[in-house]
Amino acid sequence: MSDVIDRFLEYVRIDTQSDEETGTSPSTAKQHDLAKLLYEQLCAMGIERVVYDKEHCYVYAFLPENDGVDGGSADLEKDAGSRNEGGEKESSVKKRKKLGFIAHMDTAMEVTGANVKPRIVPYEGGDIVLNEEKNIIFSQQEFPELAQYIGKDLIVTDGTTLLGADDKAGVAEIMAMTAFFVKHPEVPHGELRIAFTPDEEIGSGTDHFDLKLFDADCAYTVDGGALGELEYENFNAASAEVEICGRSVHPGDAKDKMINASLVAMEYHALLPETETPAHTEGYEGFYHLTDMSGEIERANLSYLIRDHDRERFEQRKERMRKAAEEINTRYGQELVRMKIEDSYYNMCEKIKPHLELIEYARGAMDELGIPAKTVPIRGGTDGARLSYMGLPCPNLCTGGRNCHSRFEYACVQDMELMVNVLIGIAKRFLCE
């Protein structure tokens, strides 16, 4: 079995699920279990500089530039130099960019990440029985993209947990790339920075990211889906909390007195477009996503995610939710609905467009391996979106994992192995830029 798959199977067995309710950083202490292992493995490789932020659960590693000659540092290109106005000799060293690779260690909250039981299935078509006892079937009819993997090997679970390919596939691929360069000093590469982050799934992955320590000019998150996908457009994102106050009266004497907050919540939701939800949209289409609801007569709460690639439409969506609250309050003649909307992140596109060479480097590395590359919009977000707005241009690369946040999540062995070679190819290209 290849190095990347060995690593992946080890990492997914470690529960690193984050939790947006704790208010701590990291949000769960168990994320340290993987962080400590990665730190130890990086140190065991012989990398001289590895940093483990034990307070906030970040791991950083630094590989010096290597020209491939006896593992030595590359000679920087020099010119004859010049003098400044004061007659002093100016530096004639041409500095190359420092490149980063980033993946997150946590897994999503929608499905448990505890007691993951991964197994490799040589896929020959049709349905995959994930769990015979519980009758959990991975149906090709419901997931028709499975047909693309006939003749390949898929890593799946027993159907009771997610797999954790989001984003332990990215973690394993970056670690395998790093191990390759350490073991093969004859292979040239640019100066590399590696980082593994916590809490990406709850939007907090960059809250304590040390940009000064990382000291990269640009980076890639390795946190995508199907092989060949390159991503530098993501949703503008916000969250909304809607609180509804009702009035409880004995049902026998309730006429024109009772205000059932749960029913008012249903009225509120009915004011939003019925077909603008995740289940009805794709590509660049935005949505309103009701993620949680609770209610009684006296009080009800609705939680939403608001998403759109277009910034103007994004603002319109937020305004529509506010207008819906105003409509309900007008109907009842009092302030029953209160809401809070907070922006989470923005479309990284405007920050990446001045650096589209990053997309071309990745496309070139894929082309060399015969991988058809395609740019697709991210229907979500990554650490790279926030990092790009923090000054670190950071598009996203695929991993070969699919169906994230689901008990039907899977990863393709052959695609993960190819992605390690893509990362190696990108790092080599930066030496030659």
C-alpha positions as CSV (number, residue, x, y, z in Angstrom):
1,M,0.0,0.0,0.0
2,S,1.3,3.5,-0.8
3,D,2.5,5.9,1.8
4,V,-0.4,8.3,1.3
5,I,-3.0,5.6,1.8
6,D,-1.3,4.2,4.9
7,R,-1.3,7.7,6.4
8,F,-4.9,8.4,5.4
9,L,-6.1,5.1,7.0
10,E,-4.2,6.0,10.2
11,Y,-5.5,9.6,10.4
12,V,-9.2,8.9,9.8
13,R,-9.3,6.6,12.8
14,I,-8.6,9.6,15.0
15,D,-11.7,11.5,16.0
16,T,-11.2,15.2,15.4
17,Q,-14.7,16.5,15.1
18,S,-15.1,20.2,15.8
19,D,-17.9,21.7,17.8
20,E,-19.3,25.2,17.2
21,E,-21.0,25.3,20.6
22,T,-17.9,25.2,22.9
23,G,-16.5,28.7,22.2
24,T,-13.0,27.5,22.8
25,S,-10.0,27.3,20.5
26,P,-9.6,24.6,19.4
27,S,-13.3,23.9,19.8
28,T,-12.5,20.3,20.9
29,A,-9.4,19.0,22.7
30,K,-9.4,15.8,20.6
31,Q,-8.1,17.7,17.6
32,H,-4.8,17.7,19.5
33,D,-4.6,14.0,19.1
34,L,-4.0,14.3,15.4
35,A,-1.9,17.5,15.7
36,K,0.5,15.7,18.1
37,L,0.9,12.8,15.7
38,L,1.6,15.0,12.8
39,Y,4.1,17.0,14.8
40,E,5.9,13.8,15.8
41,Q,5.9,12.4,12.3
42,L,7.3,15.6,10.8
43,C,10.0,15.7,13.4
44,A,10.8,12.0,12.8
45,M,11.3,12.8,9.1
46,G,14.3,14.9,10.1
47,I,12.8,18.3,9.3
48,E,14.8,20.8,11.2
49,R,12.0,23.4,11.9
50,V,8.6,22.1,13.0
51,V,6.3,24.2,15.2
52,Y,3.4,22.9,17.3
53,D,1.1,25.7,18.6
54,K,-0.1,23.7,21.7
55,E,-2.5,26.5,22.8
56,H,-4.5,26.8,19.5
57,C,-3.7,23.4,17.8
58,Y,-1.8,24.4,14.7
59,V,1.2,22.5,13.2
60,Y,3.7,24.2,11.0
61,A,6.7,22.8,9.1
62,F,9.4,24.5,7.0
63,L,11.4,22.9,4.1
64,P,14.2,24.9,2.7
65,E,14.7,25.4,-1.0
66,N,16.6,22.5,-2.6
67,D,18.3,22.6,-6.0
68,G,18.5,18.8,-6.2
69,V,22.3,18.7,-6.1
70,D,23.3,16.7,-3.0
71,G,20.2,18.1,-1.4
72,G,21.8,21.5,-1.2
73,S,20.1,24.9,-1.3
74,A,19.5,26.3,-4.7
75,D,21.7,29.1,-6.0
76,L,19.6,32.2,-6.4
77,E,19.9,33.9,-9.8
78,K,22.1,37.0,-9.7
79,D,22.6,39.9,-11.9
80,A,25.4,42.5,-12.0
81,G,23.6,44.5,-9.3
82,S,23.1,48.3,-9.3
83,R,23.7,51.3,-7.1
84,N,21.1,53.4,-5.3
85,E,21.1,57.1,-5.2
86,G,23.5,57.1,-2.3
87,G,25.9,55.0,-4.3
88,E,25.4,51.9,-2.1
89,K,25.4,48.5,-3.7
90,E,21.8,47.1,-3.9
91,S,21.1,43.4,-3.5
92,S,21.3,41.5,-6.8
93,V,19.7,38.4,-5.4
94,K,16.5,37.4,-7.1
95,K,14.2,36.0,-4.4
96,R,11.9,33.2,-5.3
97,K,8.4,32.9,-3.7
98,K,7.8,30.8,-0.7
99,L,5.0,28.4,-1.2
100,G,2.6,27.0,1.4
101,F,0.3,23.9,1.5
102,I,-2.5,23.9,4.1
103,A,-5.1,21.3,5.2
104,H,-7.4,21.1,8.1
105,M,-7.5,18.4,10.7
106,D,-11.1,18.7,12.0
107,T,-14.1,16.9,10.6
108,A,-17.7,18.1,10.2
109,M,-20.5,18.0,12.8
110,E,-23.3,16.6,10.6
111,V,-22.2,13.0,11.1
112,T,-20.1,11.5,13.8
113,G,-16.4,11.1,13.2
114,A,-15.8,8.6,16.1
115,N,-15.0,5.0,15.6
116,V,-14.4,5.3,11.8
117,K,-13.9,1.9,10.2
118,P,-12.4,2.5,6.8
119,R,-12.1,-0.3,4.2
120,I,-10.9,-0.5,0.7
121,V,-13.3,-1.8,-1.9
122,P,-12.2,-2.7,-5.5
123,Y,-15.1,-1.1,-7.3
124,E,-16.7,-3.1,-10.1
125,G,-19.9,-1.1,-10.5
126,G,-23.4,-1.2,-8.9
127,D,-24.2,-0.7,-5.3
128,I,-21.8,-1.0,-2.3
129,V,-23.1,-2.6,0.8
130,L,-21.6,-0.5,3.6
131,N,-23.4,-2.2,6.4
132,E,-25.3,-5.4,5.9
133,E,-26.6,-5.6,9.5
134,K,-28.1,-2.1,9.3
135,N,-29.0,-2.3,5.6
136,I,-26.9,0.7,4.7
137,I,-26.5,0.7,0.9
138,F,-24.3,3.1,-1.1
139,S,-26.5,3.3,-4.2
140,Q,-25.1,4.0,-7.6
141,Q,-28.6,5.1,-8.7
142,E,-28.6,7.8,-6.0
143,F,-24.9,8.6,-6.5
144,P,-24.4,8.2,-10.3
145,E,-20.9,9.6,-10.2
146,L,-19.8,6.2,-8.8
147,A,-19.8,5.0,-12.4
148,Q,-16.6,7.0,-13.0
149,Y,-14.7,4.8,-10.5
150,I,-15.3,1.4,-12.0
151,G,-12.0,-0.4,-12.0
152,K,-10.6,1.8,-9.2
153,D,-10.3,1.2,-5.4
154,L,-12.6,3.2,-3.1
155,I,-12.1,3.8,0.6
156,V,-15.5,3.8,2.4
157,T,-16.9,3.4,5.9
158,D,-19.4,1.0,7.5
159,G,-22.1,3.6,6.9
160,T,-22.4,4.7,10.6
161,T,-19.8,7.5,10.4
162,L,-18.3,9.9,7.9
163,L,-15.0,8.9,6.5
164,G,-13.0,12.1,7.2
165,A,-11.6,12.6,3.7
166,D,-12.6,16.2,4.3
167,D,-9.9,17.0,5.0
168,K,-7.7,14.1,6.2
169,A,-7.2,13.2,2.5
170,G,-5.5,16.6,2.1
171,V,-3.5,16.1,5.3
172,A,-2.3,12.7,4.1
173,E,-1.4,14.0,0.7
174,I,0.6,16.9,2.1
175,M,2.4,14.6,4.5
176,A,3.2,12.2,1.7
177,M,4.6,15.0,-0.5
178,T,6.7,16.2,2.4
179,A,8.1,12.7,3.1
180,F,8.9,12.3,-0.6
181,F,11.0,15.4,-0.7
182,V,12.8,14.5,2.5
183,K,13.6,11.0,1.2
184,H,14.6,12.2,-2.2
185,P,17.0,15.2,-1.8
186,E,18.0,14.8,-5.5
187,V,14.5,16.1,-6.5
188,P,14.5,19.9,-6.6
189,H,11.8,22.0,-5.0
190,G,11.1,25.5,-3.9
191,E,11.0,26.8,-0.4
192,L,7.9,25.2,1.3
193,R,5.7,25.9,4.2
194,I,3.3,23.3,5.6
195,A,0.4,24.0,7.9
196,F,-2.4,22.0,9.5
197,T,-5.3,23.9,11.1
198,P,-8.2,23.1,13.5
199,D,-11.8,24.1,13.3
200,E,-12.1,24.8,9.6
201,E,-15.5,23.1,9.5
202,I,-17.0,25.7,12.0
203,G,-15.4,28.7,10.2
204,S,-12.6,29.3,12.7
205,G,-9.7,27.6,11.0
206,T,-7.7,30.8,10.6
207,D,-8.6,32.6,13.8
208,H,-5.2,32.0,15.3
209,F,-3.2,31.2,12.1
210,D,0.2,32.8,12.5
211,L,0.8,34.4,9.1
212,K,4.1,36.0,10.2
213,L,5.5,32.7,11.3
214,F,4.2,30.9,8.2
215,D,6.0,33.5,6.1
216,A,4.7,32.4,2.7
217,D,4.1,34.5,-0.4
218,C,1.2,32.3,-1.6
219,A,-0.3,28.9,-0.7
220,Y,-2.8,26.2,-1.7
221,T,-5.4,24.6,0.6
222,V,-5.7,20.9,-0.3
223,D,-9.3,20.5,0.6
224,G,-11.4,19.8,-2.5
225,G,-13.3,17.0,-4.2
226,A,-13.0,15.1,-7.5
227,L,-9.6,14.7,-9.2
228,G,-8.8,17.6,-11.5
229,E,-10.8,20.3,-9.8
230,L,-9.1,23.7,-9.2
231,E,-11.0,26.3,-7.2
232,Y,-10.5,30.0,-6.7
233,E,-14.1,31.1,-6.4
234,N,-16.2,30.4,-3.3
235,F,-19.4,31.5,-1.7
236,N,-19.8,34.7,0.1
237,A,-21.2,33.4,3.4
238,A,-23.2,34.6,6.4
239,S,-25.1,33.0,9.2
240,A,-28.5,34.1,10.5
241,E,-30.1,33.4,13.9
242,V,-33.9,34.1,13.9
243,E,-35.6,34.3,17.4
244,I,-39.4,34.4,17.6
245,C,-41.3,35.3,20.8
246,G,-44.8,34.0,21.2
247,R,-47.6,34.1,23.8
248,S,-48.9,31.1,25.6
249,V,-52.5,30.9,26.7
250,H,-54.6,27.9,27.8
251,P,-55.8,26.3,24.5
252,G,-59.4,26.4,25.8
253,D,-59.3,30.2,26.0
254,A,-56.8,31.0,23.3
255,K,-58.9,32.6,20.6
256,D,-57.3,35.9,19.5
257,K,-54.9,35.7,22.4
258,M,-52.4,32.9,21.8
259,I,-49.4,33.5,19.5
260,N,-47.7,30.1,18.8
261,A,-44.0,30.9,18.1
262,S,-43.5,27.6,16.4
263,L,-46.3,28.4,13.9
264,V,-44.9,31.9,13.4
265,A,-41.5,30.3,12.6
266,M,-43.2,28.3,9.8
267,E,-44.7,31.5,8.5
268,Y,-41.3,33.2,8.5
269,H,-39.7,30.3,6.6
270,A,-42.5,30.3,4.0
271,L,-41.5,33.9,3.1
272,L,-38.2,32.6,1.7
273,P,-38.0,31.1,-1.8
274,E,-38.9,27.5,-1.7
275,T,-36.5,26.3,-4.4
276,E,-33.5,28.4,-3.3
277,T,-32.1,25.7,-1.0
278,P,-29.0,23.4,-1.3
279,A,-31.2,20.6,-2.5
280,H,-32.4,22.7,-5.5
281,T,-29.3,24.5,-6.5
282,E,-25.9,23.9,-8.1
283,G,-22.9,25.7,-9.6
284,Y,-23.0,29.4,-9.0
285,E,-26.6,29.4,-7.6
286,G,-26.9,30.7,-4.1
287,F,-29.3,29.5,-1.3
288,Y,-30.8,29.9,2.1
289,H,-30.0,26.8,4.2
290,L,-32.1,26.1,7.3
291,T,-29.7,24.1,9.5
292,D,-31.4,23.9,12.8
293,M,-34.9,24.7,14.3
294,S,-36.5,24.4,17.7
295,G,-39.7,25.7,19.0
296,E,-42.4,25.8,21.6
297,I,-45.4,28.1,22.0
298,E,-43.5,30.8,23.8
299,R,-40.3,30.7,21.8
300,A,-38.8,29.4,18.5
301,N,-35.4,29.6,16.9
302,L,-34.3,29.1,13.4
303,S,-30.6,28.9,12.2
304,Y,-29.7,29.6,8.6
305,L,-26.7,29.7,6.3
306,I,-26.8,32.3,3.6
307,R,-24.7,31.7,0.5
308,D,-24.1,33.3,-2.9
309,H,-21.1,33.7,-5.2
310,D,-22.2,37.2,-6.4
311,R,-21.6,39.8,-3.7
312,E,-24.6,41.9,-4.8
313,R,-27.0,39.0,-4.7
314,F,-25.4,38.0,-1.4
315,E,-26.4,41.3,0.1
316,Q,-29.9,41.0,-1.4
317,R,-30.3,37.6,0.3
318,K,-29.5,39.1,3.7
319,E,-31.9,42.0,3.0
320,R,-34.7,39.5,2.0
321,M,-34.3,37.8,5.4
322,R,-34.6,41.1,7.2
323,K,-37.7,42.0,5.1
324,A,-39.3,38.7,6.0
325,A,-38.9,39.6,9.7
326,E,-40.4,43.0,9.1
327,E,-43.3,41.4,7.3
328,I,-44.1,39.0,10.2
329,N,-43.9,41.9,12.7
330,T,-46.2,44.0,10.6
331,R,-48.7,41.1,10.4
332,Y,-48.9,40.8,14.1
333,G,-48.5,44.5,14.9
334,Q,-45.6,43.8,17.3
335,E,-42.0,42.8,17.3
336,L,-42.2,39.0,17.4
337,V,-39.2,38.3,15.2
338,R,-35.7,39.4,16.0
339,M,-32.7,38.3,14.0
340,K,-28.9,38.6,13.9
341,I,-26.9,38.2,10.7
342,E,-23.1,37.8,10.7
343,D,-20.8,37.5,7.7
344,S,-18.5,34.6,7.8
345,Y,-16.2,34.9,4.7
346,Y,-16.2,36.3,1.2
347,N,-15.5,35.1,-2.3
348,M,-11.7,34.8,-2.7
349,C,-12.0,35.4,-6.4
350,E,-11.1,39.1,-6.3
351,K,-7.9,38.3,-4.2
352,I,-6.8,35.4,-6.5
353,K,-7.4,37.0,-9.9
354,P,-4.1,39.1,-9.6
355,H,-2.3,35.8,-9.0
356,L,-3.8,33.4,-11.6
357,E,-0.3,32.0,-12.1
358,L,-1.1,29.8,-9.1
359,I,-3.9,28.2,-11.1
360,E,-1.6,27.8,-14.1
361,Y,1.1,26.1,-11.9
362,A,-1.5,23.6,-10.7
363,R,-2.9,23.1,-14.2
364,G,0.5,22.4,-15.6
365,A,1.3,19.9,-12.9
366,M,-1.9,18.1,-13.7
367,D,-1.4,18.2,-17.4
368,E,2.0,16.5,-16.9
369,L,0.2,13.6,-15.2
370,G,-2.6,13.4,-17.8
371,I,-5.2,14.7,-15.4
372,P,-7.9,16.9,-17.1
373,A,-7.9,20.0,-15.1
374,K,-11.0,22.1,-14.6
375,T,-11.8,25.2,-12.6
376,V,-15.1,25.0,-10.6
377,P,-16.7,27.2,-8.0
378,I,-16.6,26.0,-4.4
379,R,-20.1,25.6,-3.1
380,G,-18.8,26.3,0.4
381,G,-15.7,27.9,1.8
382,T,-12.1,27.0,2.8
383,D,-9.5,28.4,5.1
384,G,-8.0,29.8,1.9
385,A,-10.9,32.2,1.5
386,R,-10.1,33.9,4.8
387,L,-6.4,33.7,4.3
388,S,-6.7,35.3,0.9
389,Y,-8.4,38.3,2.6
390,M,-5.6,38.3,5.2
391,G,-3.1,38.8,2.5
392,L,-2.1,35.2,1.6
393,P,-3.4,34.3,-1.9
394,C,-4.7,30.8,-1.4
395,P,-6.7,28.9,-4.0
396,N,-7.9,25.3,-3.4
397,L,-6.8,21.9,-4.8
398,C,-8.8,18.7,-5.0
399,T,-8.0,15.6,-2.9
400,G,-9.9,12.8,-4.5
401,G,-12.5,12.6,-1.7
402,R,-16.2,12.9,-2.4
403,N,-19.5,13.2,-0.6
404,C,-18.1,15.1,2.3
405,H,-20.2,15.6,5.5
406,S,-21.9,12.3,4.8
407,R,-22.0,8.7,5.9
408,F,-21.6,8.0,2.1
409,E,-18.3,9.9,2.0
410,Y,-15.5,8.1,0.1
411,A,-12.1,8.6,-1.4
412,C,-10.4,7.0,-4.4
413,V,-7.0,5.4,-3.8
414,Q,-5.6,6.0,-7.3
415,D,-6.8,9.7,-7.3
416,M,-5.2,10.4,-3.9
417,E,-1.9,8.9,-5.1
418,L,-2.0,11.1,-8.2
419,M,-2.7,14.2,-6.1
420,V,0.6,13.6,-4.2
421,N,2.4,13.8,-7.5
422,V,0.5,16.9,-8.4
423,L,1.7,18.6,-5.2
424,I,5.2,17.5,-5.9
425,G,4.9,18.9,-9.4
426,I,3.7,22.2,-8.2
427,A,6.5,22.5,-5.7
428,K,9.1,21.8,-8.4
429,R,7.5,24.4,-10.7
430,F,8.0,27.1,-8.1
431,L,11.7,26.4,-8.1
432,C,11.8,27.2,-11.8
433,E,9.5,30.3,-11.8
